[in-house]
Amino acid sequence: MNFMNDNIRPRRLRKSETLRDMVREVRLSPKSLIYPLFLKEGNNIKSEISSLPNNFHYSPDRVGEAVEEALKNDVRSILLFGLPDHKDEVGSQAYDENGIIQQGIRKIKDEYPEMQIITDVCMCEYTSHGHCGILHNHDVDNDKTLDYIARIALSHVQAGADMVAPSDMMDGRIDAIRRVLDENGYNDTAIMSYAVKYASAFYGPFRDAAGSAPSFGNRKSYQMDYHNKREALKEALLDVSEGADILMVKPALSYLDVIKEVKENTNLPLAAYSVSGEYAMIKAAAAQGLIDEYGVMCESTVGIYRAGADILISYFAKEIAQAIKKGDIG
């Protein structure tokens, strides 16, 4: 007995590779990728980050090697993080005109003006205590921190950054940055907000790479509780109202439902950050022969876009771009 409706056969559209490609629902472009880069003070530095295989610390005089490689793969946007030599209570190197990020921006813009530079705006890499703001006793003072976050953003833009991306999760920081940029004539400089950033265990390798682990406590009083989804939309909508131009959800893979929720309830471009722990797990499992690294990279990438991301920040950005060009996930 035939229980099928012969008029409806989904397999018809899976018959050939050409047909599958034609009806594909999610289409990717290397131009939607952002590659994170770590800048370190000094000269002639290119040292592999042990917790992030195939990613490196670069001194400003050698960062051009990474930029060139990204551009060759049609990755046209980078996200810069800095490792200063000096740290203090107020993270003064974060807004110093000769700070490591400011040096790197000028170097890259001089040699590769076509590369879009986005800068992470936070204090954790620059403070002696490793927290993302100014301390009052053992807590971060939200309102006092806003002036510093805005000052950092302005210094990055003055050095030549195309876009700033505040990751500190202080309430009101988008408004504070927008006001300072506008007052200084940078009305057209975009803000990509880490709008939905969870207090996640997936950040471990990054904290090693950026030297940003807090010296005491944790960041749960300002980063989000991973149990909460409605709160994510509240955070996103607040940033929209304050003048954010792009929203971000971080991490990505464990928060696909959050990506979908934000995408469906806002009208700004949406980025997702596939964080260091996600990258490191794929690398470690592949090194043990447990998974196909390339296949898992492709599948997880498509999953993030399928959930609703328009933009992906990934340590696999160059490899993803190659996969797109080959048509494996394009």
Sequence and secondary structure as in RCSB ss.txt:
>XXXX:A:sequence
MNFMNDNIRPRRLRKSETLRDMVREVRLSPKSLIYPLFLKEGNNIKSEISSLPNNFHYSPDRVGEAVEEALKNDV
RSILLFGLPDHKDEVGSQAYDENGIIQQGIRKIKDEYPEMQIITDVCMCEYTSHGHCGILHNHDVDNDKTLDYIA
RIALSHVQAGADMVAPSDMMDGRIDAIRRVLDENGYNDTAIMSYAVKYASAFYGPFRDAAGSAPSFGNRKSYQMD
YHNKREALKEALLDVSEGADILMVKPALSYLDVIKEVKENTNLPLAAYSVSGEYAMIKAAAAQGLIDEYGVMCES
TVGIYRAGADILISYFAKEIAQAIKKGDIG
>XXXX:A:secstr
   S TT  GGGGGSSHHHHHHT S    GGGEEEEEEEESSSS EEEETTEEEEEEE TTTHHHHHHHHHHTT 
 EEEEEEE S  BTT GGGS TTSHHHHHHHHHHHH TTSEEEEEE STTTBTT  SS EETTEE HHHHHHHHH
HHHHHHHHHT SEEEE S  TTHHHHHHHHHHHTT TT EEEEEEEEB  GGGHHHHHHHT   SSS STTTSB 
TT SHHHHHHHHHHHHHT SEEEEES GGGHHHHHHHHHH  S EEEEE HHHHHHHHHHHHTTSS HHHHHHHH
HHHHHHHT SEEEETTHHHHHHHHHHTS  
